[in-house]
Amino acid sequence: MIVALDAKRYTKFRLIFPMLEDLEKQLLDQQATLASDIRSQEATLTTLKETYLKVVGALEIIAIQKKQSQENEEVKEEVPIPI
């Protein structure tokens, strides 16, 4: 169905259509920028997670070494020294 536009409506359409096109372009640009920002932040988050896991692993190693060191000290204390 074709709707006939009177002159007044046609004039409004001609004025609004460019604004809608401009708004659409702005929104598409914003969408692209946000998608790029999301990818960048995801990469940053991945790096932070990997670094966090390395730090946790290093702390676990230190805890194991401290425990072994304490056990060795206890063994030394228990061994009688021959006179």
QUICORDA-V737275 format. One line per field, one symbol per residue. phi: phi as a letter, one per 20 degrees, with the letter a starting at -180 (. if undefined). A space follows every 10 residues. Layout:
phi=???
//
This chain:
phi=.ededfgfff ffffffgfff ffffffffff ffffffffff ffffffffff fgffffffff ffffffffff fffffffeff efd
//
